[in-house]
Amino acid sequence: MKKTSIFAGLLLLSVSGFTADLSNGKALSAQCSVCHGKDGIAKDPESPNLAGQSALYIEKTLVDYQKGMRQDRRMSIIAKALSMQDIKDLAAWYAAFEVTVVEPGI
């Protein structure tokens, strides 16, 4: 039930008065680049790629880290310092990347 209410809250935030600021998202992403890569493509094998991910997914994930519903030795600390506007901006920044997929030639 808790997860459903957080998801519903994020969905409401997505359609409420919050508008994402890509410039701020880009600036905030500098702290993310150590693990997730400069353009959201991770070099660290323990870190996921963020480029091209759904903004809603990134928002929910960061809120889950803030609330302690998801744990990671680094992200649990980093997410706590983010405001909801920061989360919205970061999510929009990474969602704005276009990722091309090439099917393996088998």
N, CA, C and O atoms as a printed pandas DataFrame, in Angstrom:
     atom_number atom_name residue_name chain_id  residue_number  x_coord  y_coord  z_coord
0              1         N          MET        A               1    0.817   -1.187    0.000
1              2        CA          MET        A               1    0.000    0.000    0.000
2              3         C          MET        A               1    0.865    1.258    0.000
3              4         O          MET        A               1    0.532    2.242   -0.660
4              5         N          LYS        A               2    1.982    1.227    0.745
5              6        CA          LYS        A               2    2.874    2.380    0.808
6              7         C          LYS        A               2    3.444    2.711   -0.564
7              8         O          LYS        A               2    3.480    3.875   -0.964
8              9         N          LYS        A               3    3.892    1.681   -1.287
9             10        CA          LYS        A               3    4.471    1.897   -2.607
10            11         C          LYS        A               3    3.441    2.504   -3.548
11            12         O          LYS        A               3    3.774    3.375   -4.351
12            13         N          THR        A               4    2.191    2.052   -3.456
13            14        CA          THR        A               4    1.140    2.575   -4.317
14            15         C          THR        A               4    0.904    4.050   -4.043
15            16         O          THR        A               4    0.727    4.834   -4.976
16            17         N          SER        A               5    0.900    4.439   -2.762
17            18        CA          SER        A               5    0.646    5.840   -2.449
18            19         C          SER        A               5    1.794    6.738   -2.882
19            20         O          SER        A               5    1.557    7.870   -3.304
20            21         N          ILE        A               6    3.034    6.263   -2.789
21            22        CA          ILE        A               6    4.172    7.057   -3.261
22            23         C          ILE        A               6    4.108    7.191   -4.778
23            24         O          ILE        A               6    4.355    8.272   -5.314
24            25         N          PHE        A               7    3.781    6.111   -5.473
25            26        CA          PHE        A               7    3.663    6.170   -6.921
26            27         C          PHE        A               7    2.565    7.145   -7.319
27            28         O          PHE        A               7    2.749    7.947   -8.235
28            29         N          ALA        A               8    1.427    7.084   -6.639
29            30        CA          ALA        A               8    0.330    8.001   -6.927
30            31         C          ALA        A               8    0.750    9.445   -6.666
31            32         O          ALA        A               8    0.380   10.351   -7.413
32            33         N          GLY        A               9    1.521    9.653   -5.609
33            34        CA          GLY        A               9    2.015   10.995   -5.298
34            35         C          GLY        A               9    2.942   11.506   -6.380
35            36         O          GLY        A               9    2.873   12.676   -6.755
36            37         N          LEU        A              10    3.805   10.648   -6.883
37            38        CA          LEU        A              10    4.712   11.050   -7.957
38            39         C          LEU        A              10    3.950   11.347   -9.238
39            40         O          LEU        A              10    4.283   12.284   -9.964
40            41         N          LEU        A              11    2.937   10.556   -9.510
41            42        CA          LEU        A              11    2.119   10.802  -10.693
42            43         C          LEU        A              11    1.442   12.162  -10.566
43            44         O          LEU        A              11    1.369   12.909  -11.541
44            45         N          LEU        A              12    0.954   12.483   -9.395
45            46        CA          LEU        A              12    0.330   13.776   -9.154
46            47         C          LEU        A              12    1.347   14.898   -9.326
47            48         O          LEU        A              12    1.031   15.929   -9.918
48            49         N          LEU        A              13    2.571   14.711   -8.814
49            50        CA          LEU        A              13    3.619   15.715   -8.995
50            51         C          LEU        A              13    3.915   15.933  -10.467
51            52         O          LEU        A              13    4.181   17.057  -10.892
52            53         N          SER        A              14    3.869   14.866  -11.240
53            54        CA          SER        A              14    4.195   14.965  -12.653
54            55         C          SER        A              14    3.195   15.831  -13.405
55            56         O          SER        A              14    3.552   16.466  -14.398
56            57         N          VAL        A              15    1.961   15.866  -12.950
57            58        CA          VAL        A              15    0.949   16.661  -13.647
58            59         C          VAL        A              15    0.594   17.931  -12.880
59            60         O          VAL        A              15   -0.247   18.706  -13.333
60            61         N          SER        A              16    1.220   18.156  -11.727
61            62        CA          SER        A              16    0.937   19.352  -10.946
62            63         C          SER        A              16    1.774   20.520  -11.447
63            64         O          SER        A              16    2.307   20.469  -12.556
64            65         N          GLY        A              17    1.896   21.565  -10.646
65            66        CA          GLY        A              17    2.569   22.784  -11.035
66            67         C          GLY        A              17    4.074   22.702  -11.158
67            68         O          GLY        A              17    4.699   23.691  -11.540
68            69         N          PHE        A              18    4.685   21.569  -10.854
69            70        CA          PHE        A              18    6.136   21.443  -10.982
70            71         C          PHE        A              18    6.502   21.381  -12.464
71            72         O          PHE        A              18    6.004   20.530  -13.201
72            73         N          THR        A              19    7.364   22.281  -12.885
73            74        CA          THR        A              19    7.907   22.182  -14.238
74            75         C          THR        A              19    9.409   21.974  -14.109
75            76         O          THR        A              19   10.075   22.590  -13.278
76            77         N          ALA        A              20    9.909   21.107  -14.938
77            78        CA          ALA        A              20   11.320   20.752  -14.856
78            79         C          ALA        A              20   12.188   21.821  -15.518
79            80         O          ALA        A              20   11.807   22.429  -16.518
80            81         N          ASP        A              21   13.349   22.027  -14.937
81            82        CA          ASP        A              21   14.341   22.965  -15.448
82            83         C          ASP        A              21   15.540   22.138  -15.910
83            84         O          ASP        A              21   16.337   21.673  -15.095
84            85         N          LEU        A              22   15.658   21.963  -17.230
85            86        CA          LEU        A              22   16.743   21.139  -17.772
86            87         C          LEU        A              22   18.115   21.710  -17.437
87            88         O          LEU        A              22   19.057   20.949  -17.215
88            89         N          SER        A              23   18.247   23.026  -17.397
89            90        CA          SER        A              23   19.545   23.631  -17.064
90            91         C          SER        A              23   19.970   23.255  -15.648
91            92         O          SER        A              23   21.132   22.932  -15.402
92            93         N          ASN        A              24   19.023   23.302  -14.731
93            94        CA          ASN        A              24   19.329   22.901  -13.351
94            95         C          ASN        A              24   19.616   21.403  -13.285
95            96         O          ASN        A              24   20.518   20.976  -12.564
96            97         N          GLY        A              25   18.856   20.606  -14.030
97            98        CA          GLY        A              25   19.096   19.169  -14.068
98            99         C          GLY        A              25   20.493   18.852  -14.567
99           100         O          GLY        A              25   21.167   17.972  -14.032
100          101         N          LYS        A              26   20.925   19.567  -15.589
101          102        CA          LYS        A              26   22.278   19.368  -16.125
102          103         C          LYS        A              26   23.326   19.729  -15.076
103          104         O          LYS        A              26   24.303   19.004  -14.889
104          105         N          ALA        A              27   23.116   20.861  -14.388
105          106        CA          ALA        A              27   24.070   21.290  -13.349
106          107         C          ALA        A              27   24.117   20.276  -12.211
107          108         O          ALA        A              27   25.196   19.930  -11.731
108          109         N          LEU        A              28   22.953   19.799  -11.780
109          110        CA          LEU        A              28   22.895   18.818  -10.696
110          111         C          LEU        A              28   23.526   17.490  -11.098
111          112         O          LEU        A              28   24.057   16.772  -10.251
112          113         N          SER        A              29   23.470   17.163  -12.376
113          114        CA          SER        A              29   23.974   15.872  -12.838
114          115         C          SER        A              29   25.490   15.743  -12.696
115          116         O          SER        A              29   26.030   14.641  -12.794
116          117         N          ALA        A              30   26.174   16.855  -12.467
117          118        CA          ALA        A              30   27.632   16.790  -12.282
118          119         C          ALA        A              30   27.996   15.874  -11.119
119          120         O          ALA        A              30   28.981   15.138  -11.190
120          121         N          GLN        A              31   27.198   15.916  -10.042
121          122        CA          GLN        A              31   27.476   15.044   -8.899
122          123         C          GLN        A              31   27.147   13.590   -9.207
123          124         O          GLN        A              31   27.677   12.684   -8.563
124          125         N          CYS        A              32   26.284   13.363  -10.176
125          126        CA          CYS        A              32   25.893   12.002  -10.549
126          127         C          CYS        A              32   26.906   11.364  -11.488
127          128         O          CYS        A              32   27.009   10.140  -11.571
128          129         N          SER        A              33   27.657   12.214  -12.201
129          130        CA          SER        A              33   28.519   11.725  -13.273
130          131         C          SER        A              33   29.651   10.823  -12.795
131          132         O          SER        A              33   30.168   10.020  -13.572
132          133         N          VAL        A              34   30.037   10.942  -11.544
133          134        CA          VAL        A              34   31.117   10.089  -11.024
134          135         C          VAL        A              34   30.748    8.616  -11.195
135          136         O          VAL        A              34   31.581    7.811  -11.613
136          137         N          CYS        A              35   29.530    8.270  -10.881
137          138        CA          CYS        A              35   29.092    6.866  -10.978
138          139         C          CYS        A              35   28.288    6.579  -12.249
139          140         O          CYS        A              35   28.440    5.523  -12.864
140          141         N          HIS        A              36   27.432    7.531  -12.635
141          142        CA          HIS        A              36   26.506    7.293  -13.741
142          143         C          HIS        A              36   27.007    7.811  -15.089
143          144         O          HIS        A              36   26.302    7.699  -16.091
144          145         N          GLY        A              37   28.212    8.377  -15.125
145          146        CA          GLY        A              37   28.797    8.864  -16.369
146          147         C          GLY        A              37   28.337   10.264  -16.728
147          148         O          GLY        A              37   27.250   10.691  -16.340
148          149         N          LYS        A              38   29.170   10.971  -17.471
149          150        CA          LYS        A              38   28.899   12.368  -17.840
150          151         C          LYS        A              38   27.566   12.527  -18.574
151          152         O          LYS        A              38   26.824   13.476  -18.325
152          153         N          ASP        A              39   27.276   11.610  -19.460
153          154        CA          ASP        A              39   26.033   11.674  -20.228
154          155         C          ASP        A              39   25.027   10.608  -19.806
155          156         O          ASP        A              39   24.157   10.215  -20.583
156          157         N          GLY        A              40   25.160   10.144  -18.557
157          158        CA          GLY        A              40   24.207    9.170  -18.044
158          159         C          GLY        A              40   24.488    7.736  -18.446
159          160         O          GLY        A              40   23.666    6.853  -18.203
160          161         N          ILE        A              41   25.639    7.491  -19.060
161          162        CA          ILE        A              41   26.043    6.126  -19.405
162          163         C          ILE        A              41   27.145    5.748  -18.418
163          164         O          ILE        A              41   28.256    6.276  -18.473
164          165         N          ALA        A              42   26.818    4.830  -17.520
165          166        CA          ALA        A              42   27.685    4.492  -16.388
166          167         C          ALA        A              42   28.954    3.774  -16.811
167          168         O          ALA        A              42   28.948    2.904  -17.681
168          169         N          LYS        A              43   30.041    4.170  -16.165
169          170        CA          LYS        A              43   31.314    3.460  -16.308
170          171         C          LYS        A              43   31.477    2.464  -15.156
171          172         O          LYS        A              43   32.158    1.448  -15.294
172          173         N          ASP        A              44   30.854    2.765  -14.035
173          174        CA          ASP        A              44   30.884    1.924  -12.841
174          175         C          ASP        A              44   29.920    0.750  -13.047
175          176         O          ASP        A              44   28.731    0.979  -13.268
176          177         N          PRO        A              45   30.395   -0.490  -12.983
177          178        CA          PRO        A              45   29.519   -1.637  -13.231
178          179         C          PRO        A              45   28.403   -1.813  -12.199
179          180         O          PRO        A              45   27.441   -2.541  -12.449
180          181         N          GLU        A              46   28.521   -1.155  -11.043
181          182        CA          GLU        A              46   27.466   -1.235  -10.028
182          183         C          GLU        A              46   26.385   -0.177  -10.226
183          184         O          GLU        A              46   25.370   -0.197   -9.530
184          185         N          SER        A              47   26.588    0.740  -11.159
185          186        CA          SER        A              47   25.657    1.854  -11.355
186          187         C          SER        A              47   24.878    1.694  -12.651
187          188         O          SER        A              47   25.446    1.327  -13.680
188          189         N          PRO        A              48   23.583    1.968  -12.606
189          190        CA          PRO        A              48   22.782    1.855  -13.829
190          191         C          PRO        A              48   22.984    3.056  -14.756
191          192         O          PRO        A              48   23.369    4.139  -14.315
192          193         N          ASN        A              49   22.724    2.849  -16.021
193          194        CA          ASN        A              49   22.667    3.957  -16.973
194          195         C          ASN        A              49   21.399    4.753  -16.687
195          196         O          ASN        A              49   20.346    4.172  -16.427
196          197         N          LEU        A              50   21.496    6.069  -16.733
197          198        CA          LEU        A              50   20.337    6.922  -16.512
198          199         C          LEU        A              50   19.829    7.552  -17.801
199          200         O          LEU        A              50   18.650    7.896  -17.894
200          201         N          ALA        A              51   20.686    7.706  -18.783
201          202        CA          ALA        A              51   20.299    8.337  -20.045
202          203         C          ALA        A              51   19.145    7.581  -20.685
203          204         O          ALA        A              51   19.194    6.362  -20.850
204          205         N          GLY        A              52   18.110    8.326  -21.041
205          206        CA          GLY        A              52   16.966    7.738  -21.726
206          207         C          GLY        A              52   15.961    7.048  -20.832
207          208         O          GLY        A              52   14.937    6.564  -21.315
208          209         N          GLN        A              53   16.231    6.991  -19.529
209          210        CA          GLN        A              53   15.259    6.386  -18.610
210          211         C          GLN        A              53   14.016    7.274  -18.508
211          212         O          GLN        A              53   14.085    8.478  -18.759
212          213         N          SER        A              54   12.915    6.694  -18.151
213          214        CA          SER        A              54   11.679    7.432  -17.932
214          215         C          SER        A              54   11.849    8.397  -16.759
215          216         O          SER        A              54   12.384    8.023  -15.715
216          217         N          ALA        A              55   11.395    9.634  -16.932
217          218        CA          ALA        A              55   11.471   10.617  -15.847
218          219         C          ALA        A              55   10.700   10.125  -14.634
219          220         O          ALA        A              55   11.153   10.296  -13.502
220          221         N          LEU        A              56    9.558    9.525  -14.851
221          222        CA          LEU        A              56    8.750    9.020  -13.738
222          223         C          LEU        A              56    9.512    7.949  -12.961
223          224         O          LEU        A              56    9.464    7.927  -11.731
224          225         N          TYR        A              57   10.212    7.066  -13.663
225          226        CA          TYR        A              57   10.998    6.018  -13.012
226          227         C          TYR        A              57   12.122    6.632  -12.166
227          228         O          TYR        A              57   12.334    6.223  -11.025
228          229         N          ILE        A              58   12.830    7.599  -12.720
229          230        CA          ILE        A              58   13.922    8.232  -11.980
230          231         C          ILE        A              58   13.376    8.967  -10.757
231          232         O          ILE        A              58   13.952    8.874   -9.674
232          233         N          GLU        A              59   12.275    9.693  -10.919
233          234        CA          GLU        A              59   11.663   10.395   -9.788
234          235         C          GLU        A              59   11.290    9.412   -8.682
235          236         O          GLU        A              59   11.623    9.624   -7.516
236          237         N          LYS        A              60   10.605    8.348   -9.049
237          238        CA          LYS        A              60   10.167    7.362   -8.049
238          239         C          LYS        A              60   11.357    6.734   -7.345
239          240         O          LYS        A              60   11.337    6.552   -6.128
240          241         N          THR        A              61   12.391    6.404   -8.101
241          242        CA          THR        A              61   13.578    5.784   -7.520
242          243         C          THR        A              61   14.247    6.706   -6.516
243          244         O          THR        A              61   14.607    6.269   -5.423
244          245         N          LEU        A              62   14.420    7.977   -6.867
245          246        CA          LEU        A              62   15.055    8.923   -5.949
246          247         C          LEU        A              62   14.223    9.138   -4.690
247          248         O          LEU        A              62   14.774    9.242   -3.594
248          249         N          VAL        A              63   12.912    9.204   -4.837
249          250        CA          VAL        A              63   12.041    9.339   -3.663
250          251         C          VAL        A              63   12.126    8.093   -2.798
251          252         O          VAL        A              63   12.136    8.193   -1.571
252          253         N          ASP        A              64   12.187    6.928   -3.413
253          254        CA          ASP        A              64   12.333    5.680   -2.651
254          255         C          ASP        A              64   13.625    5.677   -1.838
255          256         O          ASP        A              64   13.638    5.208   -0.700
256          257         N          TYR        A              65   14.716    6.199   -2.413
257          258        CA          TYR        A              65   15.966    6.323   -1.653
258          259         C          TYR        A              65   15.799    7.310   -0.499
259          260         O          TYR        A              65   16.279    7.055    0.605
260          261         N          GLN        A              66   15.132    8.418   -0.741
261          262        CA          GLN        A              66   14.913    9.410    0.317
262          263         C          GLN        A              66   14.113    8.836    1.478
263          264         O          GLN        A              66   14.419    9.095    2.642
264          265         N          LYS        A              67   13.100    8.064    1.157
265          266        CA          LYS        A              67   12.188    7.514    2.171
266          267         C          LYS        A              67   12.723    6.240    2.816
267          268         O          LYS        A              67   12.124    5.730    3.762
268          269         N          GLY        A              68   13.849    5.718    2.313
269          270        CA          GLY        A              68   14.406    4.490    2.868
270          271         C          GLY        A              68   13.752    3.229    2.354
271          272         O          GLY        A              68   14.019    2.140    2.863
272          273         N          MET        A              69   12.892    3.357    1.345
273          274        CA          MET        A              69   12.228    2.186    0.767
274          275         C          MET        A              69   13.170    1.429   -0.172
275          276         O          MET        A              69   12.923    0.274   -0.519
276          277         N          ARG        A              70   14.226    2.081   -0.567
277          278        CA          ARG        A              70   15.267    1.487   -1.395
278          279         C          ARG        A              70   16.585    1.883   -0.756
279          280         O          ARG        A              70   16.733    3.014   -0.293
280          281         N          GLN        A              71   17.541    0.972   -0.724
281          282        CA          GLN        A              71   18.812    1.207   -0.037
282          283         C          GLN        A              71   19.995    1.037   -0.989
283          284         O          GLN        A              71   20.034    0.119   -1.807
284          285         N          ASP        A              72   20.938    1.932   -0.858
285          286        CA          ASP        A              72   22.221    1.829   -1.542
286          287         C          ASP        A              72   23.189    2.672   -0.736
287          288         O          ASP        A              72   22.832    3.757   -0.276
288          289         N          ARG        A              73   24.402    2.189   -0.559
289          290        CA          ARG        A              73   25.353    2.878    0.320
290          291         C          ARG        A              73   25.633    4.310   -0.118
291          292         O          ARG        A              73   25.954    5.157    0.716
292          293         N          ARG        A              74   25.519    4.592   -1.406
293          294        CA          ARG        A              74   25.767    5.958   -1.894
294          295         C          ARG        A              74   24.474    6.723   -2.117
295          296         O          ARG        A              74   24.326    7.853   -1.652
296          297         N          MET        A              75   23.548    6.114   -2.822
297          298        CA          MET        A              75   22.330    6.818   -3.221
298          299         C          MET        A              75   21.435    7.198   -2.044
299          300         O          MET        A              75   20.754    8.222   -2.094
300          301         N          SER        A              76   21.429    6.401   -1.006
301          302        CA          SER        A              76   20.603    6.725    0.164
302          303         C          SER        A              76   21.037    8.049    0.775
303          304         O          SER        A              76   20.203    8.807    1.270
304          305         N          ILE        A              77   22.328    8.331    0.746
305          306        CA          ILE        A              77   22.852    9.590    1.285
306          307         C          ILE        A              77   22.611   10.739    0.308
307          308         O          ILE        A              77   22.149   11.809    0.702
308          309         N          ILE        A              78   22.920   10.515   -0.945
309          310        CA          ILE        A              78   22.811   11.570   -1.957
310          311         C          ILE        A              78   21.371   12.033   -2.136
311          312         O          ILE        A              78   21.115   13.234   -2.214
312          313         N          ALA        A              79   20.433   11.101   -2.202
313          314        CA          ALA        A              79   19.031   11.448   -2.463
314          315         C          ALA        A              79   18.416   12.289   -1.344
315          316         O          ALA        A              79   17.546   13.120   -1.603
316          317         N          LYS        A              80   18.856   12.083   -0.113
317          318        CA          LYS        A              80   18.291   12.832    1.017
318          319         C          LYS        A              80   18.494   14.339    0.866
319          320         O          LYS        A              80   17.684   15.122    1.362
320          321         N          ALA        A              81   19.558   14.749    0.194
321          322        CA          ALA        A              81   19.870   16.177    0.048
322          323         C          ALA        A              81   19.096   16.843   -1.092
323          324         O          ALA        A              81   19.170   18.061   -1.253
324          325         N          LEU        A              82   18.366   16.075   -1.871
325          326        CA          LEU        A              82   17.663   16.624   -3.033
326          327         C          LEU        A              82   16.257   17.101   -2.677
327          328         O          LEU        A              82   15.530   16.425   -1.948
328          329         N          SER        A              83   15.886   18.252   -3.188
329          330        CA          SER        A              83   14.505   18.729   -3.054
330          331         C          SER        A              83   13.657   18.040   -4.123
331          332         O          SER        A              83   14.198   17.414   -5.034
332          333         N          MET        A              84   12.348   18.151   -4.017
333          334        CA          MET        A              84   11.474   17.571   -5.043
334          335         C          MET        A              84   11.721   18.248   -6.390
335          336         O          MET        A              84   11.643   17.600   -7.433
336          337         N          GLN        A              85   12.016   19.545   -6.372
337          338        CA          GLN        A              85   12.308   20.229   -7.630
338          339         C          GLN        A              85   13.614   19.707   -8.230
339          340         O          GLN        A              85   13.707   19.521   -9.443
340          341         N          ASP        A              86   14.622   19.469   -7.388
341          342        CA          ASP        A              86   15.889   18.888   -7.871
342          343         C          ASP        A              86   15.638   17.530   -8.515
343          344         O          ASP        A              86   16.176   17.232   -9.582
344          345         N          ILE        A              87   14.829   16.721   -7.869
345          346        CA          ILE        A              87   14.508   15.385   -8.392
346          347         C          ILE        A              87   13.824   15.512   -9.744
347          348         O          ILE        A              87   14.164   14.796  -10.686
348          349         N          LYS        A              88   12.870   16.412   -9.838
349          350        CA          LYS        A              88   12.139   16.633  -11.091
350          351         C          LYS        A              88   13.105   17.078  -12.201
351          352         O          LYS        A              88   13.025   16.606  -13.335
352          353         N          ASP        A              89   14.017   17.992  -11.850
353          354        CA          ASP        A              89   14.973   18.512  -12.829
354          355         C          ASP        A              89   15.949   17.437  -13.297
355          356         O          ASP        A              89   16.209   17.315  -14.494
356          357         N          LEU        A              90   16.489   16.660  -12.362
357          358        CA          LEU        A              90   17.398   15.567  -12.727
358          359         C          LEU        A              90   16.694   14.534  -13.604
359          360         O          LEU        A              90   17.243   14.083  -14.609
360          361         N          ALA        A              91   15.489   14.169  -13.218
361          362        CA          ALA        A              91   14.730   13.173  -13.980
362          363         C          ALA        A              91   14.480   13.662  -15.405
363          364         O          ALA        A              91   14.620   12.899  -16.361
364          365         N          ALA        A              92   14.116   14.915  -15.541
365          366        CA          ALA        A              92   13.864   15.474  -16.872
366          367         C          ALA        A              92   15.143   15.511  -17.703
367          368         O          ALA        A              92   15.124   15.225  -18.900
368          369         N          TRP        A              93   16.264   15.869  -17.055
369          370        CA          TRP        A              93   17.546   15.927  -17.764
370          371         C          TRP        A              93   17.907   14.566  -18.345
371          372         O          TRP        A              93   18.209   14.458  -19.534
372          373         N          TYR        A              94   17.876   13.531  -17.516
373          374        CA          TYR        A              94   18.267   12.207  -18.001
374          375         C          TYR        A              94   17.239   11.624  -18.972
375          376         O          TYR        A              94   17.610   10.890  -19.888
376          377         N          ALA        A              95   15.968   11.935  -18.789
377          378        CA          ALA        A              95   14.938   11.437  -19.701
378          379         C          ALA        A              95   15.045   12.094  -21.076
379          380         O          ALA        A              95   14.581   11.530  -22.068
380          381         N          ALA        A              96   15.650   13.276  -21.145
381          382        CA          ALA        A              96   15.762   13.995  -22.415
382          383         C          ALA        A              96   16.797   13.385  -23.366
383          384         O          ALA        A              96   16.790   13.687  -24.559
384          385         N          PHE        A              97   17.681   12.533  -22.851
385          386        CA          PHE        A              97   18.665   11.886  -23.709
386          387         C          PHE        A              97   17.984   10.865  -24.610
387          388         O          PHE        A              97   17.092   10.137  -24.175
388          389         N          GLU        A              98   18.411   10.818  -25.865
389          390        CA          GLU        A              98   17.920    9.794  -26.779
390          391         C          GLU        A              98   18.970    8.696  -26.854
391          392         O          GLU        A              98   20.140    8.952  -27.140
392          393         N          VAL        A              99   18.535    7.478  -26.594
393          394        CA          VAL        A              99   19.436    6.331  -26.614
394          395         C          VAL        A              99   19.064    5.444  -27.791
395          396         O          VAL        A              99   17.895    5.121  -27.998
396          397         N          THR        A             100   20.062    5.061  -28.548
397          398        CA          THR        A             100   19.846    4.177  -29.697
398          399         C          THR        A             100   20.243    2.762  -29.304
399          400         O          THR        A             100   21.275    2.539  -28.671
400          401         N          VAL        A             101   19.414    1.830  -29.687
401          402        CA          VAL        A             101   19.674    0.424  -29.383
402          403         C          VAL        A             101   19.939   -0.312  -30.694
403          404         O          VAL        A             101   19.213   -0.156  -31.677
404          405         N          VAL        A             102   20.993   -1.113  -30.677
405          406        CA          VAL        A             102   21.314   -1.932  -31.838
406          407         C          VAL        A             102   21.166   -3.384  -31.440
407          408         O          VAL        A             102   21.812   -3.853  -30.502
408          409         N          GLU        A             103   20.325   -4.082  -32.148
409          410        CA          GLU        A             103   20.108   -5.500  -31.848
410          411         C          GLU        A             103   21.356   -6.297  -32.203
411          412         O          GLU        A             103   21.978   -6.053  -33.237
412          413         N          PRO        A             104   21.727   -7.254  -31.347
413          414        CA          PRO        A             104   22.914   -8.076  -31.642
414          415         C          PRO        A             104   22.707   -8.875  -32.925
415          416         O          PRO        A             104   21.616   -9.380  -33.192
416          417         N          GLY        A             105   23.749   -8.977  -33.691
417          418        CA          GLY        A             105   23.660   -9.746  -34.939
418          419         C          GLY        A             105   23.931  -11.223  -34.679
419          420         O          GLY        A             105   25.071  -11.679  -34.767
420          421         N          ILE        A             106   22.879  -11.962  -34.360
421          422        CA          ILE        A             106   23.068  -13.404  -34.126
422          423         C          ILE        A             106   22.359  -14.209  -35.184
423          424         O          ILE        A             106   22.403  -15.439  -35.157
